[in-house]
């Protein structure tokens, strides 16, 4: 289970909750978040092969438990932390520093929560107004999930093709790395710009394109000779 699968399962899980228990949506998500915190400190052994990947950090670097906690943190932040809050900012600093006083993997993850909240609070404090000349550049940031997923597939491959790491290797000098970085960045930015533009101006066509792309990957997934 990679981080993308954790994101996917988190979205799917939250969508199901929203459909079947809309009024208790935040309550259930909060309960899962508390369970995430528990798993962060105390591991659970699961014998069912499929669900082992949801719990085991030995089988997966980003198992659903506890990494779905950051998805849930995002949901609650969108609901309750829409403006800069000095108290939350101070609390976030405290959380981010905890790993310097208490060592261990579990406390590093708690510190990560603080770091994420610090970035959120600073963004709310200083980036609440977009300068006109930055508007075009900001289009790409509105499609951040697409950027993240696409760069993973370009670098490491997908069901459609092998990634760049297969063809060029993983040990590059600075000139090679920077050249490759630009060759990926510029086309991705242009594509992402027009994706966001299409989303805003013709949402129906945007959905058609997105779902067609999903269908292509799904077909190739089942056609692949594993």
C-alpha positions as CSV (number, residue, x, y, z in Angstrom):
1,X,0.0,0.0,0.0
2,X,1.7,3.2,-1.2
3,X,0.7,6.7,-0.1
4,X,-1.5,6.9,-3.2
5,X,-3.5,3.9,-2.2
6,X,-3.9,5.3,1.3
7,X,-5.3,8.5,-0.3
8,X,-7.6,6.5,-2.5
9,X,-8.9,4.4,0.4
10,X,-9.4,7.5,2.5
11,X,-11.4,9.1,-0.2
12,X,-13.5,6.0,-0.8
13,X,-14.1,5.4,2.9
14,X,-15.1,9.1,3.5
15,X,-17.4,9.0,0.5
16,X,-19.2,5.8,1.8
17,X,-19.6,7.5,5.2
18,X,-21.0,10.6,3.6
19,X,-23.6,8.5,1.7
20,X,-24.7,6.3,4.5
21,X,-24.2,8.5,7.6
22,X,-24.0,12.1,6.5
23,X,-25.1,13.5,9.9
24,X,-22.4,11.5,11.7
25,X,-19.7,12.1,9.1
26,X,-17.3,14.1,11.2
27,X,-18.0,11.9,14.3
28,X,-17.1,8.7,12.5
29,X,-14.0,10.3,10.8
30,X,-12.9,11.6,14.2
31,X,-13.2,8.1,15.6
32,X,-11.0,6.7,12.9
33,X,-8.5,9.6,13.6
34,X,-8.4,8.6,17.3
35,X,-7.8,4.9,16.2
36,X,-5.0,6.2,13.9
37,X,-3.3,7.8,16.9
38,X,-3.7,4.5,18.8
39,X,-2.1,2.5,15.9
40,X,0.7,5.1,15.7
41,X,1.8,4.0,19.2
42,X,0.6,0.4,19.4
43,X,0.8,-2.0,16.4
44,X,-1.9,-4.5,15.7
45,X,-1.2,-7.9,14.0
46,X,-3.8,-8.8,11.3
47,X,-3.7,-12.3,9.8
48,X,-6.0,-11.6,6.8
49,X,-3.6,-11.1,3.9
50,X,-5.5,-8.2,2.2
51,X,-6.0,-6.2,5.4
52,X,-2.5,-6.7,6.7
53,X,-1.4,-4.0,4.3
54,X,-3.8,-1.6,6.1
55,X,-1.8,-2.0,9.4
56,X,1.7,-3.3,8.8
57,X,4.5,-0.7,8.5
58,X,6.8,-3.7,7.6
59,X,4.7,-4.5,4.6
60,X,4.0,-1.0,3.5
61,X,5.8,2.4,4.2
62,X,2.4,4.2,4.3
63,X,-0.3,1.8,5.7
64,X,-3.9,3.2,5.9
65,X,-3.5,3.1,9.7
66,X,-2.1,5.5,10.8
67,X,-1.4,7.5,7.7
68,X,-5.1,8.2,6.9
69,X,-4.8,10.5,9.9
70,X,-3.4,13.2,7.7
71,X,-6.4,13.0,5.3
72,X,-8.7,13.3,8.3
73,X,-6.7,16.2,9.6
74,X,-7.3,17.9,6.3
75,X,-11.0,17.4,6.5
76,X,-11.3,18.8,10.0
77,X,-8.9,21.7,9.1
78,X,-11.2,22.6,6.1
79,X,-14.2,22.6,8.5
80,X,-12.8,24.4,11.6
81,X,-9.5,26.1,10.7
82,X,-10.4,28.3,7.8
83,X,-8.7,31.4,9.4
84,X,-5.4,32.0,11.2
85,X,-5.7,31.2,14.8
86,X,-2.8,32.2,17.2
87,X,-3.6,29.5,19.7
88,X,-3.6,26.8,17.1
89,X,-0.3,28.2,15.7
90,X,1.4,28.0,19.1
91,X,0.0,24.5,19.7
92,X,1.3,23.5,16.2
93,X,4.8,24.7,17.1
94,X,4.6,22.7,20.4
95,X,3.7,19.5,18.4
96,X,6.4,20.0,15.8
97,X,9.1,20.3,18.6
98,X,8.0,17.3,20.5
99,X,10.3,14.9,18.6
100,X,13.3,16.9,19.9
101,X,12.3,16.1,23.5
102,X,10.9,12.6,23.0
103,X,12.6,10.3,20.5
104,X,10.9,7.6,18.5
105,X,9.1,7.0,15.2
106,X,5.7,7.5,16.8
107,X,6.5,11.0,18.1
108,X,8.0,11.9,14.8
109,X,4.6,11.3,13.2
110,X,3.0,13.5,15.9
111,X,5.5,16.2,15.1
112,X,4.5,15.9,11.4
113,X,1.0,16.9,12.4
114,X,2.4,20.1,14.0
115,X,4.4,20.8,10.9
116,X,1.4,20.4,8.6
117,X,-0.6,22.7,10.8
118,X,2.2,25.3,10.9
119,X,2.2,25.4,7.1
120,X,-1.6,25.7,7.0
121,X,-1.6,28.6,9.5
122,X,1.3,30.5,7.7
123,X,-0.6,30.1,4.4
124,X,-3.8,31.5,6.0
125,X,-1.8,34.4,7.5
126,X,0.3,35.4,4.4
127,X,-1.2,33.8,1.3
128,X,-4.9,34.7,1.6
129,X,-4.6,37.1,-1.3
130,X,-3.2,36.1,-4.7
131,X,-1.3,38.8,-6.6
132,X,-2.8,39.2,-10.1
133,X,0.5,38.3,-11.8
134,X,0.5,34.9,-9.9
135,X,-3.0,33.9,-10.9
136,X,-1.9,31.8,-13.9
137,X,0.7,30.1,-11.8
138,X,-1.8,29.3,-9.1
139,X,-3.9,27.3,-11.6
140,X,-1.5,24.4,-11.3
141,X,-1.7,24.4,-7.5
142,X,-5.5,23.8,-7.8
143,X,-4.7,20.4,-9.4
144,X,-2.1,19.3,-6.9
145,X,-3.4,15.7,-6.7
146,X,-3.1,15.3,-10.5
147,X,0.4,16.7,-10.3
148,X,1.4,14.3,-7.5
149,X,-0.1,11.2,-9.2
150,X,1.2,12.0,-12.7
151,X,4.8,12.7,-11.5
152,X,4.8,9.4,-9.6
153,X,3.7,7.5,-12.8
154,X,6.2,9.4,-15.0
155,X,9.1,8.6,-12.6
156,X,8.2,5.1,-11.4
157,X,5.9,3.9,-14.1
158,X,2.3,2.6,-14.3
159,X,0.2,0.0,-16.0
160,X,0.7,1.9,-19.3
161,X,4.5,2.0,-19.3
162,X,7.7,1.7,-17.4
163,X,8.9,4.8,-15.6
164,X,11.9,7.1,-16.2
165,X,13.8,5.4,-13.4
166,X,13.8,2.2,-15.5
167,X,15.2,4.0,-18.6
168,X,17.6,6.5,-17.1
169,X,18.3,5.0,-13.7
170,X,18.2,6.6,-10.3
171,X,21.7,8.0,-10.0
172,X,22.0,11.3,-12.0
173,X,24.4,14.1,-11.8
174,X,23.1,17.6,-11.2
175,X,23.0,18.6,-14.9
176,X,21.1,15.5,-15.8
177,X,18.7,15.8,-12.9
178,X,18.0,19.5,-13.6
179,X,17.5,18.9,-17.3
180,X,15.1,16.1,-16.7
181,X,13.3,18.1,-14.0
182,X,12.6,20.9,-16.5
183,X,11.5,18.4,-19.2
184,X,8.9,17.0,-16.8
185,X,8.0,20.3,-15.1
186,X,7.2,22.5,-18.1
187,X,4.9,20.0,-19.9
188,X,3.1,19.1,-16.7
189,X,2.5,22.7,-15.8
190,X,1.0,23.4,-19.3
191,X,-1.2,20.3,-19.1
192,X,-2.3,21.2,-15.5
193,X,-3.0,24.8,-16.5
194,X,-5.5,23.7,-19.2
195,X,-7.0,21.0,-17.0
196,X,-7.9,23.6,-14.4
197,X,-9.1,26.0,-17.1
198,X,-11.3,23.2,-18.5
199,X,-12.7,22.4,-15.1
200,X,-13.8,26.0,-14.6
201,X,-15.1,26.7,-18.1
202,X,-16.7,23.4,-19.1
203,X,-17.1,21.1,-16.2
204,X,-19.0,18.5,-18.2
205,X,-16.2,18.1,-20.7
206,X,-13.7,18.0,-17.8
207,X,-15.6,15.1,-16.2
208,X,-15.7,13.3,-19.5
209,X,-12.0,13.6,-20.0
210,X,-11.2,12.6,-16.4
211,X,-13.4,9.6,-16.4
212,X,-12.1,8.5,-19.9
213,X,-8.6,8.6,-18.5
214,X,-9.7,6.5,-15.5
215,X,-11.3,4.0,-17.8
216,X,-8.1,3.7,-19.9
217,X,-6.0,2.9,-16.8
218,X,-8.7,0.5,-15.5
219,X,-8.8,-1.4,-18.8
220,X,-5.0,-1.6,-19.0
221,X,-4.9,-2.8,-15.4
222,X,-7.1,-5.8,-16.2
223,X,-5.3,-6.5,-19.5
224,X,-1.9,-6.6,-17.9
225,X,-0.3,-10.0,-17.6
226,X,0.7,-10.0,-14.0
